[in-house]
Every structure is written in structure tokens, then in C-alpha cells.
Amino acid sequence: MSDARRPAADLAAHARTPFPGASAAYDAARQALLAEEIEFRRHATRLVAQRQALPPGPVIEKNYRFKDEQAFEVGLRDLFGDKDTLVTYFWMYGPQRERPCPMCTNWLGAVNGNAADIKQRVALKILGRSPVERQYAFAQERGWRDLNFVQTVGDDWAKDLGVLMPDGSEYPALTVFRRDGDTVRLFWASEMTGEMADPGQDPRDSPDIASLWSILDLTPDGRGTDWYPKLNY
């Protein structure tokens, strides 16, 4: 089947700089950039379709245990609630940490703003190794009202995800599951590791799921090379 879409450069030709006074060089460079942005959008759309077309993932056979918002012990299937899809984020707030990871905190702050809407479509749970009460205490401190925190019972979950280091330090993990009756399967997991990063860059998903970096990427100086968010300024 032929691609009936118009070339990106033709679409970009409709660009109009919103303020007067732009030089011819600016207009030409912005139009060329817009064509690239259109191609990027098209590639991102193909990426989403390719992800959604993944074959059924592995069945989760292990009986992982968790403590939910009321500190009741539950299984992975229980975290779905009435949804067929479960999005989980394992954040770096283990019992050995005095305070959570600033990057995890930044990302969760943005997700909290959309969590009420996200949960209309899928189940969303934030998993951590710290007691659930401790996680909620920090959430209250940050003013997060729409995130649901869950404690992993034991360290099998973190170890099997490969995010728990021998010294007790952790890495985050974004993982999506699909439920089919009583069966739970892995649908997708973020697998961008340090070995996959390009020179001079941190490993990150594509597209970048952190709104912090997406906004800074729109600015003249970008995200920088040595700046990271903090818990307090």
C-alpha cells in the first residue's frame, strides 16, 4: 500500500513565524526543523503501533506479594483492580534511603498531575521497597493526591527486574502488564540501559517520558550536561 501522506517538507511550507521581524535565515532554518519534527511525529506514531502489536509477553508465574494502600497483602493480579492493563513504576525509595531519588520524585510529580486521567484508562501503581506508610508520608509532603503507592514484600520483585544492586542501591523501572482472565503477562518494560546510551547522554526512553526534559529540550540551552533536579531549592 502506497503512503498517501504529503512530504513533510510540503507540510512545513505552511509554517508562519508568529511574530514579525524574523530573518530569512531564521524562517528557512525553522521550516527545515519543522519538516524534521513532522518526520519525528510520524516515526513516533509508527513506534506506538509497533509497541501495540507486540506478541503476547511472558506469563508472570511467580507469586509476587505486595502491600497495598491499606497495607493489606495482595498479589500482582490484585493491583489491576477493574482494569485489564497495569502500569507500574518502581521508584528509588528503599528503606536504606533517607530521602527518595530526586529524579524519581520529579517524574512522579508530573505523573501525579495526570494520574486521575490515566486511571480512567489503566491501573497505575507506584511500587517501592519502603513501607507503604513511609511512601505515603512523602507523597503527602509533596502534595501528591492521585498516586497509589504499593510496597513490595521482600526483594524478589526488584531482584527479578534487575534493579536492586548488591549494596542495596536501586534503579527505577517502568513496566506494563496485561491481564487476560486470571493470567498476567508482561506487555512492555523500559529496557534502555547504560550500555545503550549514546556518548555523552544518559540512557533514556524514546520518546522521553520525563516532561522535565521534554520542556527543557525546547529551550536554547537544552537539558544541559551536568544539571539534575533536587528535592529542594
Secondary structure, 3 states (H helix, E strand, C coil): CCCCCCCHHHHHCCCCCCCCCCCHHHHHHHHHHHHHHHHHHHHHHHHHHHHHCCCCCCECCCCCEEECCCCCEEECHHHHCCCCEEEEEECCCCCCCCCCCHHHHHHHHHHHHHHHHHCCCCEEEEEECCCHHHHHHHHHHHCCCCCCEEEECCCHHHHHHCCECCCCCECCEEEEEEEECCEEEEEEECCCCHHHCCCCCCCCCCCCCCHHHHHHCCCCCCCCCCCCCCCCC
